[in-house]
Structure formats: C-alpha cells, structure tokens
C-alpha cells in the first residue's frame, strides 16, 4: 500500500495555528452578518465581470450626481465596494488554506480508512481460520457494517 502523505504538526504548531485562526475569527466576528440559504438565493451576485461596471457606476455618482436617486448613498456604495474587494482578497487566501486542509483530510483519511479495511479483512480471514483472539476483534469491527433497518418495529 503506497503512503502518499505523512502529515503531522507539533504541539507548538497546532497551538500557533489555533491562535492565528482564533485571531482571525475574533477580528471578523464582530463585523460579520449571517445569511441563510434563502438570503443567498435572493441577493444579486457581484462577479468578476461586474466589478469594473460597479466601479465605473459608483464613479459616475461623483461626476454626474444629478442621475443618482436620493435613496442611493454613494458613500455606502463605496464602503460596500471596498469591503467586497478586501473580502475577495482575504477569501482567496482563505480558499488556499481550505484547499490545503481539504487535501490533507481527503488523502490522509483515505489512507487511514484503507489501512483499517485491509486490517479488518485480514482479521475476518483469521477469524474464519479460528485464530485465537481474531473472532472478538472481527465482531467488534463488524459492527460498523451492520445495516440498520429503516422500518420501525411495531
């Protein structure tokens, strides 16, 4: 069995990572808002192609304010635009972190589970051969594969 990953962190590295992540949360949490699934569906989305248009339109609010409706705040639009750009900048880095961690989890999880399955199959074979101690281990591990009935007993 090929082992493609051997990832570990020292206790000091784990502490440091937790401190940094908690610091990020502490900075962002007071400014955060919660959007539910319905909110996300209803909101129009700023895509990369919309950014130049948005910047240009907000710029025109200065040079041609006579076309800006009174209920639109140029100042708030600028704050929102800056927040979007800043958020995207940090989101890109956060997505890189997420990708690194996800790859670590997927590959290391796969390798650990594969090793466990191989061991399980070998214990099962040893139990069939009546090797001492194998049956108990097999029965304990086999609980993972017992299918539960979806029908309730009456």
Rosetta blueprint (number, residue, H / E / L):
1 X L
2 X L
3 X L
4 X L
5 X L
6 X L
7 X L
8 X L
9 X L
10 X L
11 X H
12 X H
13 X H
14 X H
15 X H
16 X H
17 X H
18 X H
19 X H
20 X H
21 X H
22 X H
23 X H
24 X H
25 X H
26 X H
27 X H
28 X H
29 X H
30 X L
31 X L
32 X L
33 X L
34 X L
35 X L
36 X L
37 X H
38 X H
39 X H
40 X H
41 X H
42 X H
43 X L
44 X L
45 X L
46 X L
47 X L
48 X H
49 X H
50 X H
51 X H
52 X H
53 X H
54 X H
55 X H
56 X H
57 X H
58 X H
59 X H
60 X H
61 X H
62 X H
63 X H
64 X L
65 X H
66 X H
67 X H
68 X L
69 X L
70 X L
71 X L
72 X L
73 X L
74 X H
75 X H
76 X H
77 X H
78 X H
79 X H
80 X H
81 X H
82 X H
83 X H
84 X H
85 X H
86 X H
87 X H
88 X H
89 X H
90 X H
91 X H
92 X H
93 X H
94 X H
95 X H
96 X H
97 X H
98 X H
99 X H
100 X H
101 X H
102 X H
103 X H
104 X H
105 X H
106 X H
107 X H
108 X H
109 X H
110 X H
111 X H
112 X H
113 X H
114 X H
115 X H
116 X H
117 X H
118 X H
119 X H
120 X H
121 X H
122 X H
123 X H
124 X H
125 X H
126 X H
127 X H
128 X H
129 X L
130 X L
131 X L
132 X L
133 X L
134 X H
135 X H
136 X H
137 X H
138 X H
139 X H
140 X H
141 X H
142 X H
143 X H
144 X H
145 X H
146 X L
147 X L
148 X L
149 X L
150 X L
151 X L
152 X L
153 X L
154 X L
